[in-house]
Amino acid sequence: MLWFYTRGEEDLELVTRYDSRTAEYVLTVFWADGHHQEERFTAGSQFRARLLELEGRLAADRWAIDGPPKFFAE
């Protein structure tokens, strides 16, 4: 899934997916400054907890979701 966030003139993308090759949940953030951050989790509970933590951080930093999430096929 792909989420878009905005804050003023800035935007970022948050991508979540399951890597069946490695049996890992993957969270990737493409930050507004151009760098990206990828995190991998073997446990779904850890992945969900990290996603909730990141969503809270983005909200505290005044990032707003820009539309519904997009689904994509690998």
Residue pairs with C-beta under 8 A, 6 or more apart in sequence:
1 15
1 16
1 17
1 69
1 70
1 71
1 72
2 13
2 14
2 15
2 69
2 70
2 71
2 72
3 13
3 14
3 15
3 16
3 65
3 69
3 70
4 11
4 12
4 13
4 65
4 66
4 67
4 70
5 11
5 12
5 13
5 14
5 58
5 63
5 64
5 65
5 66
6 63
6 64
6 66
7 32
7 61
7 62
7 63
7 64
10 32
11 32
11 66
12 29
12 30
12 31
12 32
12 63
13 29
13 30
14 27
14 28
14 29
14 30
14 54
14 58
15 26
15 27
15 28
15 29
15 30
16 25
16 26
16 27
16 28
16 47
16 51
17 25
17 26
17 28
17 74
18 24
18 25
18 26
19 25
19 26
19 40
22 40
23 42
24 40
24 41
24 42
25 40
25 41
25 42
25 43
25 44
25 47
26 38
26 39
26 40
26 41
27 38
27 39
27 40
27 41
27 47
27 50
27 51
27 54
28 36
28 37
28 38
28 39
29 36
29 37
29 54
30 36
31 37
39 50
41 47
41 50
